[in-house]
Amino acid sequence: MSPARRMDRSERGDAVILWCLGLAVLLLPLGGISLDLWHSISDERALQAAAAAAATAGSSGINVTAYRQDGTVSLEADLATSLALKNLSQQSNLPALSGPPSVVVDPTGNAITVQLHESVGLSLLRILLGGRLIHLTATATAAPRASGSP
């Protein structure tokens, strides 16, 4: 028999099966990373859109008294906060938040900032990484504008 022995049909099939199994084992973590990354990006975009919408809604809570007295466009803190929180409560596509939203009106009344937090659980990578979560934060700031200003 020669040193470079030819494989018979059954041995060639076994090698292909082993090669395919090895490839599948290597591709599973890659698929898990892709799936978890896509899920995180999707939730982050929804969170950012929700924060932006809430900040914009809150920026419409102007202090009417100051505006009528001297034309100053500034926010009334309680009204702006209320409008932002109401907007968040009415959003149907808002992901599950990991804590209460943070709504802060600038002390001068020139801006409102909304910050949202979410923790996204891993799906396929949960097996490899345990119960770790991906923490997302979205922040949006909006300012009141007078009518006709750009």
C-alpha positions in Angstrom: 0.0 0.0 0.0 1.3 3.5 -0.9 1.9 6.2 1.8 -0.7 8.5 0.1 -3.6 6.1 0.6 -6.8 7.0 -1.2 -9.9 7.5 0.9 -12.8 5.3 0.1 -16.3 6.8 -0.3 -17.4 6.5 3.4 -14.2 8.2 4.7 -14.8 11.2 2.3 -18.3 11.6 3.5 -17.2 11.6 7.1 -14.7 14.3 6.4 -17.3 16.5 4.8 -19.7 16.0 7.8 -17.0 16.9 10.3 -16.0 20.0 8.2 -19.7 21.2 8.1 -20.1 20.6 11.8 -17.0 22.6 12.6 -18.2 25.4 10.3 -21.6 25.5 12.0 -20.0 25.7 15.4 -17.8 28.6 14.3 -20.7 30.5 12.6 -23.1 30.2 15.6 -21.4 33.0 17.6 -21.2 35.2 14.5 -24.9 34.8 14.0 -25.5 35.6 17.7 -23.4 38.7 17.5 -25.3 39.8 14.3 -28.7 39.2 15.8 -27.9 40.9 19.1 -26.3 43.8 17.4 -29.2 44.3 15.1 -31.7 44.1 18.1 -29.6 46.6 20.0 -29.4 49.1 17.1 -33.1 48.8 16.5 -34.0 49.5 20.1 -31.5 52.4 20.3 -33.1 54.0 17.3 -36.6 53.7 18.8 -35.3 55.0 22.1 -33.6 58.0 20.4 -36.7 58.8 18.4 -38.9 58.6 21.5 -36.5 61.0 23.4 -36.5 63.4 20.5 -40.3 63.5 20.2 -40.7 64.0 24.0 -38.1 66.8 24.0 -39.9 68.5 21.1 -43.2 68.2 22.8 -41.8 69.6 26.0 -40.3 72.5 24.2 -43.8 73.8 23.4 -44.4 74.4 27.1 -43.5 78.1 27.0 -44.0 80.5 29.8 -47.0 82.5 28.4 -46.9 85.2 31.1 -43.2 86.1 30.3 -44.0 86.0 26.6 -46.9 88.4 27.0 -45.0 90.8 29.2 -41.8 91.3 27.3 -41.7 88.8 24.4 -39.3 86.4 26.1 -39.6 82.9 24.8 -38.7 80.6 27.7 -40.0 77.3 29.1 -42.3 77.0 32.1 -40.6 74.0 33.9 -43.6 72.3 35.2 -45.6 72.6 31.9 -42.6 71.5 29.8 -41.9 68.5 32.0 -45.6 67.5 32.0 -45.8 67.7 28.2 -42.7 65.6 27.7 -43.9 62.9 30.1 -47.3 62.9 28.5 -45.8 62.5 25.1 -43.7 59.5 26.3 -46.7 57.9 27.9 -48.6 58.1 24.6 -45.9 56.6 22.4 -46.8 53.0 21.3 -43.4 52.0 19.9 -41.4 52.9 23.0 -39.2 50.0 24.2 -39.5 48.9 27.8 -37.4 51.4 29.9 -35.1 50.2 32.6 -35.9 53.2 34.8 -38.0 56.3 34.9 -37.3 58.9 32.2 -35.2 61.9 33.2 -36.7 65.2 32.1 -34.7 68.3 33.0 -35.5 71.9 32.1 -32.6 74.3 31.9 -32.8 76.8 34.9 -33.0 79.7 32.5 -35.8 78.0 30.6 -33.9 77.9 27.3 -33.9 74.1 26.8 -35.4 70.8 27.9 -33.4 67.6 27.9 -35.0 64.1 28.0 -32.9 61.1 28.8 -34.1 57.5 28.5 -32.4 54.2 29.6 -33.0 50.7 28.5 -31.3 47.4 29.1 -31.5 44.9 26.2 -31.1 41.2 26.9 -28.9 39.1 24.7 -30.5 36.3 22.7 -28.1 33.7 21.2 -25.1 35.1 23.0 -26.8 34.7 26.4 -25.4 31.1 26.3 -21.8 32.2 25.9 -21.9 35.4 28.0 -24.3 34.5 30.8 -27.1 36.9 31.6 -25.3 40.1 30.6 -27.3 43.0 29.3 -26.6 45.8 26.8 -27.3 49.2 28.4 -28.6 51.9 26.0 -29.1 55.6 26.8 -30.8 58.1 24.5 -30.6 61.9 25.1 -32.4 64.6 23.2 -32.5 68.4 23.8 -34.9 70.9 22.4 -35.4 74.6 22.8 -38.5 76.8 22.5 -38.7 79.1 19.4 -40.7 82.2 18.7 -43.1 82.1 15.8 -41.4 82.7 12.5 -37.9 81.9 13.7 -35.9 79.3 11.8 
